[in-house]
């Protein structure tokens, strides 16, 4: 009887030890998967921060362009370039095409 009890205890303890090792293995594996996921998320966050910085720079450039477009100098440039307008006291010289 005593041998059977000891054998059962050993079997029970062995089974418990195997279960504990199995749980530790599963936890370790899941931890590694979470670390990989965390690294991917950190990389994505860094990428999005760069995108935000670029968007802020673009917004600043657009704001500066908007301010420039509203100046008299810009209006004069566009009138000269697109419409060919000049002031009354200006003389226009055009080169002859030699074909």
C-alpha positions as CSV (number, residue, x, y, z in Angstrom):
1,X,0.0,0.0,0.0
2,X,2.7,2.4,0.9
3,X,4.5,1.8,-2.4
4,X,1.3,2.6,-4.4
5,X,0.8,5.8,-2.4
6,X,4.4,6.9,-3.0
7,X,4.1,5.9,-6.7
8,X,0.9,8.0,-7.0
9,X,2.6,10.9,-5.2
10,X,5.5,10.7,-7.6
11,X,3.2,10.5,-10.6
12,X,1.1,13.4,-9.3
13,X,4.2,15.5,-8.6
14,X,5.7,14.6,-12.0
15,X,2.4,15.5,-13.6
16,X,2.3,18.8,-11.7
17,X,5.9,19.6,-12.7
18,X,5.1,18.9,-16.4
19,X,2.0,21.1,-16.2
20,X,4.0,23.9,-14.6
21,X,6.7,23.7,-17.3
22,X,4.1,23.6,-20.0
23,X,2.5,26.8,-18.6
24,X,5.9,28.5,-18.3
25,X,6.6,27.6,-21.9
26,X,3.3,29.0,-23.1
27,X,3.8,32.2,-21.1
28,X,7.3,32.6,-22.5
29,X,6.1,32.1,-26.1
30,X,3.2,34.6,-25.6
31,X,5.7,37.1,-24.1
32,X,7.9,36.8,-27.2
33,X,4.9,37.4,-29.5
34,X,3.9,40.4,-27.4
35,X,7.4,41.8,-27.6
36,X,7.3,41.5,-31.4
37,X,3.9,43.2,-31.6
38,X,5.2,45.9,-29.3
39,X,8.2,46.5,-31.5
40,X,6.0,46.7,-34.6
41,X,3.7,49.2,-32.8
42,X,6.7,51.3,-31.7
43,X,8.0,51.4,-35.3
44,X,4.5,52.4,-36.6
45,X,4.3,55.2,-33.9
46,X,7.7,56.6,-35.0
47,X,6.5,56.5,-38.7
48,X,3.3,58.3,-37.8
49,X,5.2,60.9,-35.8
50,X,7.4,61.5,-38.9
51,X,4.2,61.8,-41.0
52,X,2.8,64.4,-38.5
53,X,6.0,66.4,-38.7
54,X,5.9,66.4,-42.5
55,X,2.2,67.4,-42.5
56,X,3.0,70.3,-40.1
57,X,5.8,71.5,-42.4
58,X,3.5,71.3,-45.4
59,X,0.8,73.2,-43.5
60,X,3.4,75.9,-42.7
61,X,4.5,76.1,-46.3
62,X,0.9,76.4,-47.5
63,X,0.2,79.2,-44.9
64,X,3.3,81.1,-46.2
65,X,2.2,80.6,-49.8
66,X,-1.3,81.8,-48.9
67,X,0.2,85.0,-47.4
68,X,2.4,85.5,-50.4
69,X,-0.4,85.0,-52.9
70,X,-2.3,87.9,-51.2
71,X,0.5,90.4,-51.7
72,X,0.6,93.1,-54.3
73,X,4.0,91.7,-55.6
74,X,2.4,88.4,-56.5
75,X,-0.5,90.0,-58.2
76,X,1.9,92.1,-60.3
77,X,4.0,89.0,-61.2
78,X,1.0,87.0,-62.3
79,X,-0.4,90.0,-64.3
80,X,2.9,90.3,-66.1
81,X,3.5,86.6,-66.6
82,X,0.0,85.3,-67.4
83,X,-1.7,88.3,-68.9
84,X,1.3,90.2,-70.3
85,X,0.3,93.4,-68.7
86,X,2.7,96.3,-68.1
87,X,2.7,99.7,-66.5
88,X,2.0,102.8,-68.7
89,X,5.5,104.1,-68.6
90,X,7.2,100.8,-69.4
91,X,8.7,100.0,-72.8
92,X,8.6,96.4,-74.0
93,X,11.4,95.0,-76.2
94,X,10.8,91.8,-78.1
95,X,13.4,89.8,-79.9
96,X,12.9,88.9,-83.5
97,X,12.6,85.2,-84.3
98,X,15.2,84.2,-86.8
99,X,14.0,81.2,-88.7
